[in-house]
Amino acid sequence: MTENTTAPSVRLSALPPAVTEFLTAIADALDIPHPATYGGQEAYDRVLGERAMHAKIALRSALEDHVLGLDWNTQYLRERLAEHPPTGYVTCDQAHAALGAGKTWSEAVALPAGEGR
């Protein structure tokens, strides 16, 4: 692979706000916290799969220059992401915070009541 030493032709800050908001929504869809244990992997995979599917739909619509426009695609994606929050598993950050608060590992990685696997 050849290293690119030239300056980028278009910087993110030069893009219209609607484009940067859309790209941020795509990144938010895919960048969810990892599970603290293997037991949380199934829930993580399910949530990430749903979010990735909606990101793909929004991306495809934007690339096809859908009549509703980029703002609509961004709103659509944000609404779908709200329907699929990264829950149903304990994240690494949550486990580390619980350990820092003096909980045991078993307590730190246990799901709160009401959050089934």
Helices and strands as residue ranges (DSSP letters): G 12-14, H 17-30, G 38-40, H 41-63, H 70-83, H 92-100, H 105-108
